[in-house]
Amino acid sequence: MMESVNFVVLGDQSITSDFGKKGTSTDLTLYDRKESEKIYTWVTPNGFPEKIQPLFQAIALAEYVIFHVSTLDKFTGEQILALDALGKKEGILSHSYDVDESRLDLMIKGTVIEGYKKVEQDKIKEELANFSTAKKDGSTSIVIDHSFDVKGVGTVALGKVISGKITQYDKILHHPSEIEVMVKSIQMHDDDVKESIFPGRVGLSLKNIKHDEITRGDILSNDTAIKTVTEITIDFKQNQFFKETLSENQMCLVNIGLQIKAAKFASISPLKLIFEKPVIIIPGDVCVLLKPESNSVRIIGSGIPQ
């Protein structure tokens, strides 16, 4: 069985070209490398910092973090806040020679990044082998990050197994449409495989759905605990650096997994959101509220749906 290890590279994203071969590139860019029976993948949010949405989507695709800091600015602060909000506890922290390490230590104090292993830049690559394949049981679920139509093949979806195992010819529900699709074939690192387990990155050839019926953040799963809703109440904690007052009927964007959805505050205490379009909720998902148009702090806060 092919094993997988997935990293997000933040800070100076240019270091990623040393790790693997460049693949799919949109506002997220993927690199990968195969060693024996293990596939390493690195994702960079190259649409960030112009947009904050790719930052959260890239982090959601990874088990581990490589954070190479080359400057101490508000965007470094946003990345620290994002990693902390999403609870990414395992990773590598490095910095360029011109970064003040004591100031960086102050910025990460009290966050998950305090637990990262500090590594010199030229030692990052050899450190990657110390990260093992994560384990997670449960019902089969795949989150989709890209989809397209391939001539002679049909609908192809790229994504990550976020729990369980996917097998060729499986029939599985597409959320939010609840269309039952069949997995015609599975590829990993351009090789055909019969099955893939968490946390494998996969390319799936799908029957019974068109590529334009699939959007980033959609889920393939038969897990009955997954819900598609238009309203949620969350156990909300406001970002300490976001000083604006929240009010009813105010709009925001909400990040859940790879989903980015527009929502309105129906109430503030408790914090209830009404979405313009259905949103997929997997138990335990973190919701991060964003204000992309802000010229200062773009992360409003986060919480877990109740």
C-alpha positions in Angstrom: 0.0 0.0 0.0 1.4 3.4 -1.0 2.0 5.7 1.9 1.6 9.5 1.8 3.0 12.5 3.7 1.6 16.0 3.0 3.2 19.3 3.9 2.1 22.9 3.5 5.0 25.3 2.8 4.5 28.8 4.2 6.6 32.0 4.5 9.1 31.9 1.7 7.4 29.5 -0.7 10.3 29.5 -3.2 12.1 26.8 -1.2 9.5 24.2 -2.3 11.2 23.8 -5.7 14.0 22.0 -3.9 11.7 19.4 -2.5 9.8 17.9 -5.5 8.4 18.2 -9.0 5.9 21.0 -9.7 2.5 19.7 -10.6 -1.0 21.3 -10.6 -0.8 25.1 -10.2 -3.7 27.5 -9.7 -4.0 29.6 -6.6 -2.6 26.5 -4.9 0.5 24.9 -6.3 1.4 21.2 -5.7 4.8 19.6 -5.7 5.5 15.9 -5.2 8.2 13.3 -5.0 8.1 9.5 -4.7 10.6 7.6 -2.6 10.3 3.9 -2.6 6.6 3.3 -1.5 6.1 6.7 0.0 4.8 9.8 -1.8 5.7 13.3 -0.4 3.5 16.2 -1.4 4.0 19.9 -0.7 1.3 22.5 -1.3 1.9 26.3 -1.4 -0.8 29.0 -1.3 0.7 31.0 -4.1 -2.5 33.1 -4.3 -1.5 34.4 -0.8 -1.0 37.1 0.4 -3.1 38.9 -2.3 -6.0 36.7 -1.2 -6.2 35.1 2.2 -8.5 32.2 1.1 -5.7 30.0 -0.4 -3.8 30.2 2.8 -6.4 28.3 4.8 -7.1 25.9 1.9 -3.4 25.0 1.6 -3.1 24.4 5.4 -6.2 22.2 5.3 -4.6 19.8 2.7 -1.5 19.1 4.9 -0.7 17.1 8.0 2.6 18.9 8.6 4.0 22.4 8.2 7.2 23.9 6.8 7.3 27.5 7.9 10.4 29.3 6.5 10.2 33.0 7.6 12.0 35.5 5.5 10.3 38.7 6.8 8.4 39.7 9.9 5.3 41.5 8.6 1.5 41.4 8.9 1.4 38.5 6.5 3.7 36.4 8.6 1.3 37.2 11.5 -1.7 36.0 9.4 0.1 32.7 8.7 0.8 32.3 12.4 -2.9 33.0 13.3 -4.1 30.6 10.6 -1.9 27.7 11.7 -3.0 28.3 15.3 -6.7 28.5 14.4 -6.5 25.2 12.5 -4.5 23.5 15.2 -1.6 22.4 13.0 0.7 21.3 15.9 3.5 19.5 14.0 6.0 21.2 11.7 9.4 22.8 11.0 10.2 26.4 11.7 13.2 28.1 10.1 14.1 31.6 9.1 16.5 33.6 6.9 19.6 35.1 8.4 18.2 38.7 8.4 15.1 37.7 10.6 15.3 38.7 14.2 14.8 35.4 16.0 13.9 36.9 19.3 11.1 39.0 17.7 9.9 35.9 15.8 9.8 34.0 19.1 7.6 36.7 20.5 5.2 36.5 17.5 4.7 32.7 17.9 4.5 32.7 21.7 1.4 30.9 22.9 0.6 29.4 19.5 1.0 25.9 18.1 4.2 27.0 16.3 6.0 27.1 19.6 6.1 23.3 19.4 7.7 23.2 15.9 11.2 21.9 15.5 13.6 24.8 14.7 15.8 23.9 11.7 18.4 25.8 9.7 17.2 26.3 6.1 19.9 24.0 4.5 18.8 21.2 6.9 15.0 21.3 6.1 15.2 18.7 3.2 16.9 16.1 5.3 14.5 16.7 8.2 11.5 15.7 6.0 12.3 12.0 6.4 11.5 12.2 10.1 7.8 12.9 9.4 5.9 9.6 9.3 2.6 8.9 7.6 -0.3 10.0 9.8 -2.9 7.5 10.8 -6.7 8.0 10.8 -9.5 5.5 10.7 -13.1 6.1 9.9 -15.6 6.2 7.0 -14.2 6.9 3.6 -14.1 10.6 2.8 -12.2 12.5 0.1 -12.0 16.3 -0.2 -11.7 17.7 -3.7 -9.4 20.6 -4.6 -9.4 20.5 -8.4 -11.7 19.0 -11.1 -11.6 19.0 -14.9 -12.7 17.1 -18.0 -10.1 14.9 -19.7 -10.7 13.9 -23.3 -11.4 10.1 -23.6 -11.5 9.8 -19.8 -14.3 12.2 -18.6 -14.5 13.8 -15.2 -11.3 13.8 -13.1 -11.2 15.1 -9.6 -8.0 15.7 -7.6 -8.1 15.6 -3.9 -7.0 14.0 -0.6 -8.3 11.0 1.3 -9.2 12.7 4.7 -10.4 9.4 6.3 -10.8 5.8 5.5 -9.9 4.1 2.2 -11.1 4.6 -1.4 -11.1 1.6 -3.8 -11.6 1.3 -7.5 -15.2 0.8 -8.5 -16.5 2.1 -5.2 -19.9 3.9 -5.3 -19.8 7.0 -3.2 -22.0 10.1 -2.6 -20.9 13.5 -3.8 -21.7 16.3 -1.3 -23.5 18.6 -1.5 -25.4 17.3 -4.5 -25.8 13.8 -3.0 -25.3 12.3 -6.5 -23.9 8.8 -6.3 -20.8 8.5 -8.4 -18.6 5.5 -9.2 -14.8 5.6 -9.0 -13.6 4.3 -12.4 -9.9 4.5 -11.6 -7.5 5.9 -9.1 -4.1 7.5 -9.7 -1.4 8.4 -7.2 1.7 10.2 -8.5 0.6 9.4 -12.1 0.5 5.7 -11.3 -2.7 3.6 -11.5 -3.6 2.0 -8.1 -6.5 -0.1 -6.9 -7.0 1.7 -3.6 -5.7 4.6 -1.5 -5.9 5.3 2.2 -5.6 8.4 4.4 -3.8 10.7 3.8 -3.2 9.9 0.1 -3.5 12.5 -2.6 -5.5 11.0 -5.4 -6.7 11.6 -8.9 -10.1 10.0 -9.4 -11.8 9.2 -12.7 -15.5 9.6 -11.8 -18.7 8.3 -13.5 -22.2 9.9 -13.3 -21.0 13.5 -12.6 -19.7 16.3 -14.8 -16.6 18.2 -13.8 -18.5 21.5 -13.7 -20.8 20.0 -11.0 -17.8 19.7 -8.7 -16.2 22.6 -6.8 -13.3 22.9 -4.5 -14.2 21.8 -1.0 -16.8 19.2 -2.2 -16.7 15.9 -0.3 -17.0 12.3 -1.6 -18.2 10.2 1.3 -20.9 7.7 2.5 -20.4 8.9 6.1 -23.9 9.6 7.4 -22.5 12.1 10.0 -21.7 14.6 7.2 -24.4 17.2 6.9 -25.2 19.8 4.2 -26.7 22.9 5.9 -27.4 26.6 5.3 -27.3 27.7 9.0 -24.8 26.9 11.8 -24.2 28.1 15.3 -20.5 28.0 16.4 -18.6 28.1 19.6 -16.8 31.3 18.6 -13.6 32.9 19.8 -12.8 36.3 18.2 -9.2 36.9 17.1 -7.6 39.2 19.7 -6.2 41.4 16.9 -9.5 41.9 15.2 -10.9 45.0 16.9 -14.1 45.7 14.9 -17.5 45.2 16.5 -19.6 42.4 14.9 -23.2 43.0 14.3 -26.3 41.2 13.0 -26.7 41.1 9.2 -23.0 41.8 8.6 -21.4 39.7 5.9 -18.3 37.6 6.1 -16.6 34.7 4.4 -16.3 31.4 6.2 -13.5 28.8 5.7 -14.4 25.2 6.5 -11.9 22.6 5.2 -11.4 23.7 1.5 -14.8 25.5 1.4 -15.0 29.3 1.2 -18.6 30.4 1.6 -20.3 33.8 2.0 -22.4 34.1 5.2 -24.4 36.6 7.2 -24.5 37.0 11.0 -28.0 36.0 12.1 -27.0 36.6 15.8 -23.8 37.4 17.6 -24.3 35.7 21.0 -24.5 32.8 20.3 -22.8 33.4 17.0 -25.2 32.1 14.3 -24.4 32.2 10.5 -26.7 31.9 7.5 -25.0 30.9 4.3 -25.9 32.1 0.8 -25.2 28.5 -0.5 -25.2 25.1 1.3 -22.1 24.3 3.3 -20.8 20.8 4.1 -20.1 20.1 7.8 -18.0 17.2 9.0 -18.1 16.8 12.8 -15.1 18.5 14.4 -14.4 20.9 11.5 -13.1 24.3 12.4 -14.9 27.3 11.0 -12.7 30.4 10.4 -14.4 33.7 9.7 -12.7 36.0 7.3 -13.0 39.6 6.2 -10.9 39.6 2.9 -11.5 43.2 2.1 -9.9 44.5 5.4 -6.7 46.5 5.0 -5.5 45.4 8.4 -6.6 42.2 10.1 -8.5 39.7 7.8 -9.1 36.9 10.3 -12.2 37.6 12.4 -12.0 34.5 14.6 -12.9 30.8 14.6 -14.9 28.1 16.3 -16.5 24.6 16.1 -20.1 24.1 14.8 -22.4 23.1 17.7 
